[in-house]
Amino acid sequence: MTTKLIEPTNSKLWLAAIKPPMYSVAIIPIWVGTAIAFAETKTINKSIFLTFLLSAILILAWLNLSNDVFDADTGIDKNKAHSVVNLTGNKSLIFWLSNLFLAIGGLGIFAISWWQQDLMVICLVLLCCALGYSYQGPPFRLGYQGLGEIICFFTFGPLAMAAVYYSQTQNWSLTNFAASIVVGIVTSIILFCSHFHQVEDDLAAGKKSPIVRVGTKKGAELLSWFCGSIFAFTMLFVILGIFPLWTLLIFLSLPFALKLCHHVNQYHDRPEKVSNCKFIAVALHFFSGALLGLGFIFPVG
């Protein structure tokens, strides 16, 4: 699909390029991991929480901007009007700006490790950054092999939440690990949904995304299973006594899952109609994560 580039001054293009809603991807793991730490220890270090939150947002900014740069190298974004590189016409500037965000965010994580006199948090975050780089960065470009969703699951699920929980407790938690599975899946759903409308561009660039591999119809069917697993895992963990009953609040986000699945099943092969499905997925991610975190805090109150 070819998209006509609009003047870079268009505010809607810049909003789409900056992707403000996408930063919930950084916020939700920190929210849920901290909520579990608070539920289990009855305490919270606010300085560490706020430092981690700001650092995560900056690191995600690095990831988003650097991915635009790496995609510009392969030409896959040549029809993407809201690419930051396309809007500015200055790939070098965006590359160094992204590295600046990474450096500042990394300093925040280093500060947490310094305060704790423990390297575990910074090691976990460095592993997250390495996986994030491997998604689009040369020479790996694992996203082009269809491995992006797996990378996304571990980066924003088990690894990120382990780092968040450890930053508060300097310990590990089965409950936190179980919750990270739910958060990891719903985060990967966002990336999965971003492929439906760009099959032609992916094929042209040699990117074997999951949707390229299985087709849009099969992808829409798989999406229903992925969405269902969020609620199935939560119910299972409640039954096993790993989650408190209040975490079933996550079912209040079910309308977003149903809307997403219906929309994609209806328009999976119509790029102009399905392109907004990732924003429905972002809403599902935010509300399911927010409600899951509340589910851990309510019993404490």
C-alpha positions as CSV (number, residue, x, y, z in Angstrom):
1,M,0.0,0.0,0.0
2,T,1.3,3.4,-1.0
3,T,0.7,6.4,1.3
4,K,1.1,9.9,0.0
5,L,3.4,11.9,2.2
6,I,1.9,15.0,3.7
7,E,3.7,18.2,4.6
8,P,5.8,17.7,7.7
9,T,4.1,20.6,9.5
10,N,0.9,18.5,9.7
11,S,0.3,18.1,13.5
12,K,-1.5,14.8,13.0
13,L,1.5,13.3,11.3
14,W,3.8,14.4,14.2
15,L,1.4,13.0,16.8
16,A,1.4,9.7,14.9
17,A,5.2,9.8,14.7
18,I,5.7,10.5,18.4
19,K,3.1,8.0,19.3
20,P,2.2,9.3,22.8
21,P,-0.3,6.4,23.6
22,M,2.5,3.9,22.9
23,Y,4.4,5.0,26.0
24,S,1.9,3.0,28.1
25,V,4.2,0.1,27.0
26,A,6.8,1.5,29.3
27,I,4.4,2.6,32.1
28,I,2.3,-0.6,32.6
29,P,5.1,-3.0,33.5
30,I,6.4,-0.6,36.1
31,W,2.9,0.0,37.4
32,V,2.1,-3.7,37.7
33,G,5.5,-4.7,39.0
34,T,5.4,-2.0,41.6
35,A,1.9,-2.8,42.6
36,I,2.9,-6.4,43.3
37,A,5.9,-5.3,45.3
38,F,3.7,-3.0,47.4
39,A,1.1,-5.8,47.9
40,E,3.8,-8.2,49.1
41,T,6.0,-5.8,51.2
42,K,3.5,-3.1,52.2
43,T,6.1,-0.5,51.3
44,I,7.2,1.4,48.2
45,N,10.3,3.5,47.4
46,K,8.9,6.5,45.6
47,S,12.2,7.8,44.4
48,I,13.1,4.5,42.8
49,F,9.6,4.2,41.3
50,L,9.7,7.7,39.7
51,T,13.3,7.3,38.5
52,F,12.5,3.9,36.9
53,L,9.4,5.3,35.3
54,L,11.2,8.3,33.7
55,S,14.1,6.1,32.6
56,A,11.8,3.6,31.0
57,I,10.0,6.3,29.0
58,L,13.3,7.6,27.8
59,I,14.6,4.2,26.9
60,L,11.4,3.5,25.0
61,A,11.9,6.8,23.1
62,W,15.3,5.5,22.1
63,L,13.8,2.3,20.9
64,N,11.1,4.0,18.8
65,L,13.4,6.5,17.3
66,S,16.3,4.1,16.6
67,N,13.8,1.7,14.9
68,D,12.7,4.5,12.6
69,V,16.4,5.0,11.7
70,F,17.0,1.3,11.1
71,D,13.8,1.0,9.0
72,A,15.0,3.9,6.9
73,D,18.1,2.0,6.2
74,T,16.2,-0.9,4.7
75,G,13.6,1.3,2.9
76,I,10.7,-0.4,4.5
77,D,9.3,3.0,5.7
78,K,9.6,4.7,2.4
79,N,5.7,4.9,2.2
80,K,5.3,5.7,6.0
81,A,4.3,9.3,6.2
82,H,4.6,9.4,10.0
83,S,8.2,8.1,10.2
84,V,10.2,10.6,12.2
85,V,13.1,10.2,9.8
86,N,10.8,11.0,6.8
87,L,9.3,14.0,8.6
88,T,12.6,15.5,9.5
89,G,14.6,14.3,6.5
90,N,17.6,14.0,8.9
91,K,18.4,10.4,9.8
92,S,21.6,11.3,11.6
93,L,19.9,13.8,13.9
94,I,17.3,11.2,14.9
95,F,20.0,8.6,15.5
96,W,21.9,10.7,17.9
97,L,18.8,12.0,19.6
98,S,17.7,8.5,20.2
99,N,21.2,7.7,21.7
100,L,20.9,10.7,24.0
101,F,17.6,9.4,25.3
102,L,19.2,6.0,25.9
103,A,22.1,7.6,27.8
104,I,19.9,9.6,30.1
105,G,17.6,6.7,30.7
106,G,20.5,4.5,31.4
107,L,21.9,6.9,33.9
108,G,18.6,6.7,35.8
109,I,18.8,2.9,36.0
110,F,22.5,3.1,37.0
111,A,21.4,5.4,39.8
112,I,19.0,2.8,41.1
113,S,21.7,0.2,41.1
114,W,24.0,2.6,42.8
115,W,21.5,3.4,45.6
116,Q,21.0,-0.3,46.1
117,Q,24.6,-1.3,45.7
118,D,23.4,-4.1,43.6
119,L,24.0,-4.6,39.8
120,M,21.0,-6.8,39.2
121,V,18.6,-4.1,38.0
122,I,21.0,-2.6,35.5
123,C,21.9,-6.0,34.2
124,L,18.3,-6.9,33.6
125,V,17.6,-3.5,31.9
126,L,20.7,-3.9,29.7
127,L,19.4,-7.3,28.6
128,C,16.1,-5.6,27.7
129,C,17.9,-3.0,25.7
130,A,20.0,-5.6,23.9
131,L,16.9,-7.5,22.9
132,G,15.2,-4.3,21.9
133,Y,18.1,-3.5,19.7
134,S,18.2,-6.9,18.1
135,Y,14.6,-6.4,16.9
136,Q,15.5,-3.9,14.2
137,G,19.2,-3.1,14.7
138,P,21.9,-4.4,12.4
139,P,23.3,-7.0,11.9
140,F,20.5,-8.9,13.8
141,R,17.2,-7.4,12.5
142,L,15.4,-10.3,14.2
143,G,12.1,-8.5,13.6
144,Y,12.6,-9.2,9.9
145,Q,12.6,-12.9,10.7
146,G,9.2,-12.7,12.4
147,L,10.7,-12.9,15.9
148,G,9.6,-9.4,17.1
149,E,6.6,-10.6,19.1
150,I,8.8,-13.1,21.0
151,I,11.4,-10.4,21.7
152,C,8.6,-8.0,22.8
153,F,7.1,-10.6,25.2
154,F,10.3,-11.2,27.1
155,T,11.5,-7.6,27.0
156,F,8.3,-5.9,28.3
157,G,7.1,-8.9,30.2
158,P,9.3,-11.2,32.4
159,L,12.6,-9.2,32.1
160,A,11.1,-5.7,32.6
161,M,8.9,-6.7,35.4
162,A,11.6,-8.7,37.1
163,A,13.8,-5.5,37.1
164,V,10.9,-3.4,38.4
165,Y,10.1,-5.8,41.2
166,Y,13.7,-6.3,42.1
167,S,14.3,-2.5,42.2
168,Q,11.7,-2.3,45.0
169,T,12.5,-5.5,47.0
170,Q,15.9,-6.8,45.8
171,N,14.1,-10.2,45.6
172,W,12.1,-12.4,43.3
173,S,8.4,-13.3,43.2
174,L,6.4,-16.0,41.6
175,T,3.4,-13.7,41.5
176,N,5.3,-11.1,39.7
177,F,6.5,-13.7,37.1
178,A,3.0,-14.9,36.6
179,A,1.7,-11.3,36.1
180,S,4.6,-10.7,33.6
181,I,3.2,-13.4,31.4
182,V,-0.1,-11.5,31.1
183,V,1.6,-8.2,30.5
184,G,4.1,-9.7,28.0
185,I,1.3,-11.2,25.9
186,V,-0.8,-8.1,25.8
187,T,2.2,-6.0,24.8
188,S,3.1,-8.4,22.0
189,I,-0.5,-8.1,20.8
190,I,0.2,-4.4,20.0
191,L,3.2,-5.4,17.7
192,F,1.2,-8.2,16.2
193,C,-1.6,-5.8,15.2
194,S,0.9,-3.4,13.6
195,H,1.6,-5.8,10.8
196,F,-1.9,-6.2,9.3
197,H,-1.9,-3.1,7.2
198,Q,1.7,-3.2,5.9
199,V,1.9,-6.7,4.3
200,E,2.9,-5.3,0.9
201,D,5.6,-3.1,2.3
202,D,6.9,-5.9,4.5
203,L,7.1,-8.3,1.5
204,A,8.9,-5.7,-0.6
205,A,11.5,-5.2,2.1
206,G,11.9,-9.0,2.8
207,K,10.4,-8.7,6.3
208,K,8.8,-12.0,7.3
209,S,6.4,-10.7,10.0
210,P,4.0,-13.2,11.5
211,I,1.2,-11.8,9.3
212,V,3.4,-12.2,6.2
213,R,4.1,-15.8,7.2
214,V,0.5,-16.9,8.0
215,G,-1.7,-14.4,6.1
216,T,-4.1,-11.8,7.4
217,K,-7.0,-14.2,7.8
218,K,-5.1,-16.7,9.9
219,G,-3.5,-13.8,11.8
220,A,-7.0,-12.5,12.7
221,E,-7.9,-16.0,14.1
222,L,-4.7,-16.2,16.1
223,L,-5.4,-12.7,17.5
224,S,-8.6,-14.0,19.1
225,W,-6.6,-16.7,20.9
226,F,-3.9,-14.3,22.1
227,C,-6.6,-11.9,23.5
228,G,-8.4,-14.8,25.1
229,S,-5.2,-16.0,26.8
230,I,-4.9,-12.7,28.8
231,F,-8.1,-13.5,30.6
232,A,-7.6,-17.2,30.7
233,F,-4.2,-16.9,32.4
234,T,-5.5,-14.4,34.9
235,M,-8.4,-16.7,35.8
236,L,-6.0,-19.7,36.1
237,F,-3.6,-17.7,38.4
238,V,-6.6,-16.7,40.6
239,I,-7.7,-20.4,40.8
240,L,-4.2,-21.4,41.7
241,G,-4.0,-18.8,44.5
242,I,-1.2,-16.9,42.8
243,F,-3.3,-13.8,42.1
244,P,-5.9,-12.3,44.5
245,L,-9.5,-12.4,43.5
246,W,-9.5,-8.6,42.8
247,T,-7.3,-9.2,39.8
248,L,-10.4,-10.4,38.0
249,L,-11.0,-6.6,37.5
250,I,-9.0,-7.2,34.3
251,F,-12.2,-8.6,32.8
252,L,-13.5,-5.0,32.7
253,S,-11.1,-4.5,29.8
254,L,-12.8,-7.4,27.9
255,P,-14.8,-4.9,25.7
256,F,-11.5,-3.6,24.2
257,A,-10.5,-7.2,23.4
258,L,-13.8,-8.0,21.8
259,K,-13.7,-4.7,19.8
260,L,-10.1,-5.5,18.6
261,C,-10.9,-9.0,17.5
262,H,-14.1,-8.0,15.8
263,H,-12.4,-5.1,14.0
264,V,-9.5,-7.2,12.8
265,N,-11.6,-10.2,11.7
266,Q,-13.8,-7.8,9.7
267,Y,-11.1,-5.8,8.0
268,H,-8.0,-8.0,8.2
269,D,-7.4,-7.8,4.4
270,R,-8.2,-4.1,4.0
271,P,-5.2,-2.1,5.0
272,E,-7.0,1.3,5.0
273,K,-9.5,0.0,7.5
274,V,-7.4,-2.3,9.7
275,S,-4.5,0.2,10.1
276,N,-6.0,1.6,13.3
277,C,-6.2,-1.7,15.1
278,K,-3.0,-1.2,16.9
279,F,-4.5,1.7,18.8
280,I,-7.3,-0.5,20.0
281,A,-4.6,-2.9,21.1
282,V,-2.9,0.0,23.0
283,A,-6.2,0.7,24.8
284,L,-6.5,-3.0,25.7
285,H,-2.9,-3.0,26.9
286,F,-3.4,0.1,29.1
287,F,-6.7,-0.8,30.7
288,S,-5.9,-4.4,31.2
289,G,-2.6,-3.5,32.8
290,A,-4.1,-0.7,34.9
291,L,-6.9,-3.0,36.2
292,L,-4.5,-5.8,36.9
293,G,-2.3,-3.6,39.0
294,L,-5.3,-2.3,40.9
295,G,-6.3,-5.9,41.6
296,F,-3.1,-6.3,43.6
297,I,-3.4,-3.1,45.5
298,F,-7.1,-3.4,46.6
299,P,-6.6,-6.3,48.9
300,V,-3.8,-4.3,50.7
301,G,-6.2,-1.4,51.3
